[in-house]
Amino acid sequence: MFSKIMTCATAKEIWERLTQICEGNDETKKNNLTVAQQKYESIKMREGETMAEFDERFSVVVIELKILGKEYIN
């Protein structure tokens, strides 16, 4: 990771570069949100999967959506 920020001159440049590396640009964020929404809308219990396993898998998708700025309310 250091090799990607070692040419930055200021803390602001470092922060912006790290944000770009870790979060991606606006188009990447939009694509990630679309993929997460598709996961949410198509999630089904798998054959042989316990309710606890399904709940864990579903929770991961919901958390991913929340991180990306989309929150579903019961």
Backbone torsions as a table, in degrees:
resi	resn	phi	psi	omega
1	MET	NA	-38.3	-178.4
2	PHE	-57.6	-37.8	-178.3
3	SER	-61.9	-23.5	-179.2
4	LYS	-84.2	-16.0	-178.3
5	ILE	-118.8	-3.3	-173.7
6	MET	-65.4	-19.7	178.6
7	THR	-88.8	-5.5	179.7
8	CYS	-71.2	138.7	-176.3
9	ALA	-92.7	-25.3	-176.2
10	THR	-129.6	163.7	176.8
11	ALA	-62.0	-36.1	178.8
12	LYS	-62.1	-44.8	178.0
13	GLU	-62.1	-41.5	178.6
14	ILE	-61.0	-48.0	-179.1
15	TRP	-60.2	-45.6	-179.8
16	GLU	-63.2	-41.0	179.1
17	ARG	-65.4	-45.0	179.0
18	LEU	-63.3	-40.3	177.2
19	THR	-61.6	-44.2	178.9
20	GLN	-61.7	-44.0	-178.7
21	ILE	-65.5	-45.9	-173.4
22	CYS	-81.7	-36.3	-174.7
23	GLU	-104.4	-24.7	-176.4
24	GLY	84.2	178.5	179.4
25	ASN	-87.3	-177.8	-177.1
26	ASP	-60.7	-38.3	179.7
27	GLU	-65.6	-40.7	177.8
28	THR	-62.9	-44.1	178.7
29	LYS	-61.1	-42.3	179.5
30	LYS	-63.3	-43.2	178.4
31	ASN	-64.2	-41.5	178.1
32	ASN	-62.4	-39.4	178.0
33	LEU	-65.1	-43.0	178.6
34	THR	-60.3	-45.0	179.5
35	VAL	-63.3	-43.6	179.7
36	ALA	-64.4	-39.4	177.5
37	GLN	-64.8	-38.9	177.2
38	GLN	-64.1	-40.3	176.4
39	LYS	-60.6	-45.2	-178.5
40	TYR	-61.6	-45.4	-175.5
41	GLU	-73.5	-22.5	-176.0
42	SER	-110.7	4.6	-175.9
43	ILE	-66.9	133.8	178.4
44	LYS	-140.6	154.9	177.1
45	MET	-70.6	133.6	179.9
46	ARG	-83.7	153.4	177.8
47	GLU	-60.9	129.2	179.4
48	GLY	83.3	-3.4	-179.0
49	GLU	-80.9	135.7	177.0
50	THR	-78.3	163.5	178.3
51	MET	-62.5	-37.5	178.9
52	ALA	-64.2	-41.2	178.3
53	GLU	-64.9	-43.8	178.2
54	PHE	-62.8	-44.6	-179.9
55	ASP	-60.1	-40.3	178.2
56	GLU	-63.9	-45.5	179.8
57	ARG	-63.5	-42.1	178.9
58	PHE	-65.1	-42.3	179.6
59	SER	-61.2	-38.0	178.1
60	VAL	-60.7	-42.2	179.7
61	VAL	-66.2	-43.4	-179.6
62	VAL	-63.4	-41.9	177.9
63	ILE	-64.3	-42.0	177.9
64	GLU	-59.0	-43.8	178.2
65	LEU	-63.0	-41.9	-179.8
66	LYS	-63.0	-42.3	178.1
67	ILE	-61.0	-35.5	-178.4
68	LEU	-84.0	0.4	174.3
69	GLY	98.1	7.4	179.6
70	LYS	-114.8	122.6	-178.5
71	GLU	-124.0	129.6	176.8
72	TYR	-99.6	136.6	-179.0
73	ILE	-112.3	138.4	-179.9
74	ASN	-60.9	NA	NA
